Amino acid sequence: MKHNFILSGLLLALTLGACKTNNEAGSAANGQSTLDMVAEGAPEVAEVTGAPKVPAPIGDRGPKKLIVNLETTEITGEIADGKQYTFWTFNNTVPGSFIRVREGDEVELHLKNAANSVLPHNIDLHAVTGPGGGAEATSAVPGKEAVFTFKALNPGLFVYHCAAPPVPMHIGNGMYGLILVEPAGGLKKVDHEYYIMQGEFYTKAKTDSLLEFDNDKAVAESPDYVLFNGKKGSLLGKNMIEAKVGETVRIFIGVGGPNLTSSFHVIGEIFDNVYLEGGSTVSHNVQTTMIPSGGAAIVEFKVDYPGEYVIVDHSLSRAFNKGAIGKLKVTGDKNAKVFNHGTFAK
Amino acid sequence: MPKYLTTALSQNRTDIMNQSFLVYFLLFSSIMFTSCDRQEVKQMPVGNTENVAAITSNTKMVKIPGGKYKPFYGSDTSMTTVTSFLIDVNPVTNGEFLEFVKTHPEWQRSNIKRLYADSNYLKDWISDTALPKDIKADAPVCNVSWYAAKAFAKAVGKRLPTLDEWEFVAMADETTDNARSKKSYSDHIIDQYLIKNRQFNQVRQSKANYWGVYNMFDLVWEWTDDFNSVLMTLESRGGDYSDNNLFCAGGATSATDILNYAAFMRFSMRAGLKANYTVANLGFRCAINMDSSALGFNK
């Protein structure tokens, strides 16, 4: 895949003459190769966060050495309507902890598999250049820790997931998350940043109140639940994400799958900027952005009018029947020029 | 996508090879290294050699008549021959292992060398020679390394089953010797694999399979003598584990062949192991050659 991408990039460069693909082998403004960037200082433990929170922006710092700690667990939690589900997680949350680094950073990733796990787990980060995205190097049986080190060569928003067999089951149980590799200088400052991941769940009843993974439904790609952040209502009620009129919002949205894509849409908003597929190409004035399974996007918009804005997968049966629904609550003053219920305001 | 299939099969095995050799030199001072070649099941030395005092295992064994079977990994056409052998009807229990360490103090928790077991070795025991009250003597022993499992087997005049032998027995369900094509059976294995803390249950409480063997799936993962032979085989091809082999197995996974999911899980577990690892839900059972007269089993 990567080869094809590079090849396409080269062809494009040849065709268009001056075009240099921004995402290849370093994108620093001064033209320095990312590979040559020196990660300074002693290793620091990176802040990681559960959704919908994200760690602090990298700002204008240079490349560093970071230690990222993740623990794989198999835990029971509520999935929807009082039903429990046995989730498999990174750091006890679905999605797993958000990891935020800078291009040129060197990351020492520690993957510990909880002692009471029944299965081996590992991690494949799409931000990693190298065999298996780290999966081969991080295979950890219950109670063991595996470590590998990588250099973040390409800026962008990337999915990570467990790649232990059977992979669809590990992902289907919630083993995915996002890692953001910020470009040198960081992303532009915004007022709010949120972390959302969509994933679908294929279930059968184990007991009256406990659901578990149903492989037949997974193979048929016929989920019972399509959810944001691993739980129905995770972005509703008191869990709504928030902003005030006039503020800017950035959503890091990823899709874990294991199978479905997302037609990501916020009802009543237009994305001012979309980093398509989480890469470096920015599109503007987008209504709905397509996010592949195992892919991500960054969407940004300014909120101009108060209200509750519904976040959906615009494959709408998933939103209205299977749970892929959340809300952004915008508070502040109404501006009749933007929107008015009735005739032209006087 | 093939990378996902290979993910669990990637750890560097050189260290294990080295450690294995070291142990053979140091402990048993004889070299009879297990062949990586799945075409033949080589015999391991059984019975008593120097430094290993004999103890008696009361665990019943049953005869598994040999035959050909299709390994989970390998080309579609390669059938592997498994010669007849005897296997324990249940995993080795805490009680049995306790007797072993009482007579073999070098395998007690405070005496064992780190080379042969990591720091979690028998970690739930209250002392070198005592089980805690809440651990059943007839539940399978866990938190034992491959080295410790081998030493136990040697002490009772047995050996660990080979991966092929284990998988050969694992093909059976309650009524047939090869249930791989039955979906219900496959689903059943997966269901059992996902149950937490099942290693604390007593042996032989569930139904035996066609051969009269209990607890192949419902209590613990089990060591095999050559638990990483697939990897070694791959490595012996110059590290060119190009997915071909694995992709074959991967290609065999389909909606109707869910057993491969269970097998994937087992191989993935084995691939993550090193010989000195001890894991909370990993135990073992023993086997013996048909021609062994060490304990005079009925054949």
HADDOCK unambig.tbl for C-alpha pairs under 7 A between the chains (distance, minus, plus):
assign (segid A and resid 115 and name CA) (segid B and resid 280 and name CA) 6.80 0.50 0.50
assign (segid A and resid 118 and name CA) (segid B and resid 194 and name CA) 6.77 0.50 0.50
assign (segid A and resid 118 and name CA) (segid B and resid 196 and name CA) 6.23 0.50 0.50
assign (segid A and resid 119 and name CA) (segid B and resid 269 and name CA) 6.96 0.50 0.50
assign (segid A and resid 120 and name CA) (segid B and resid 268 and name CA) 6.91 0.50 0.50
assign (segid A and resid 120 and name CA) (segid B and resid 269 and name CA) 5.64 0.50 0.50
assign (segid A and resid 132 and name CA) (segid B and resid 3 and name CA) 5.48 0.50 0.50
assign (segid A and resid 132 and name CA) (segid B and resid 4 and name CA) 7.00 0.50 0.50
assign (segid A and resid 132 and name CA) (segid B and resid 7 and name CA) 6.40 0.50 0.50
assign (segid A and resid 135 and name CA) (segid B and resid 7 and name CA) 5.37 0.50 0.50
assign (segid A and resid 136 and name CA) (segid B and resid 7 and name CA) 4.36 0.50 0.50
assign (segid A and resid 136 and name CA) (segid B and resid 8 and name CA) 5.83 0.50 0.50
assign (segid A and resid 136 and name CA) (segid B and resid 9 and name CA) 6.80 0.50 0.50
assign (segid A and resid 136 and name CA) (segid B and resid 10 and name CA) 4.90 0.50 0.50
assign (segid A and resid 136 and name CA) (segid B and resid 11 and name CA) 6.62 0.50 0.50
assign (segid A and resid 137 and name CA) (segid B and resid 10 and name CA) 6.74 0.50 0.50
assign (segid A and resid 137 and name CA) (segid B and resid 11 and name CA) 6.37 0.50 0.50
assign (segid A and resid 139 and name CA) (segid B and resid 8 and name CA) 5.69 0.50 0.50
assign (segid A and resid 139 and name CA) (segid B and resid 272 and name CA) 5.70 0.50 0.50
assign (segid A and resid 140 and name CA) (segid B and resid 272 and name CA) 5.84 0.50 0.50
assign (segid A and resid 141 and name CA) (segid B and resid 269 and name CA) 6.34 0.50 0.50
assign (segid A and resid 141 and name CA) (segid B and resid 272 and name CA) 5.67 0.50 0.50
assign (segid A and resid 141 and name CA) (segid B and resid 273 and name CA) 6.87 0.50 0.50
assign (segid A and resid 142 and name CA) (segid B and resid 279 and name CA) 6.29 0.50 0.50
assign (segid A and resid 143 and name CA) (segid B and resid 279 and name CA) 6.50 0.50 0.50
assign (segid A and resid 163 and name CA) (segid B and resid 4 and name CA) 5.42 0.50 0.50
assign (segid A and resid 163 and name CA) (segid B and resid 7 and name CA) 6.60 0.50 0.50
assign (segid A and resid 164 and name CA) (segid B and resid 4 and name CA) 6.90 0.50 0.50
assign (segid A and resid 164 and name CA) (segid B and resid 7 and name CA) 6.43 0.50 0.50
assign (segid A and resid 164 and name CA) (segid B and resid 8 and name CA) 6.20 0.50 0.50
assign (segid A and resid 164 and name CA) (segid B and resid 268 and name CA) 6.95 0.50 0.50
assign (segid A and resid 165 and name CA) (segid B and resid 5 and name CA) 6.61 0.50 0.50
assign (segid A and resid 165 and name CA) (segid B and resid 264 and name CA) 5.72 0.50 0.50
assign (segid A and resid 165 and name CA) (segid B and resid 265 and name CA) 5.93 0.50 0.50
assign (segid A and resid 165 and name CA) (segid B and resid 268 and name CA) 6.61 0.50 0.50
assign (segid A and resid 166 and name CA) (segid B and resid 261 and name CA) 5.80 0.50 0.50
assign (segid A and resid 166 and name CA) (segid B and resid 264 and name CA) 6.48 0.50 0.50
assign (segid A and resid 166 and name CA) (segid B and resid 265 and name CA) 6.79 0.50 0.50
assign (segid A and resid 219 and name CA) (segid B and resid 255 and name CA) 6.32 0.50 0.50
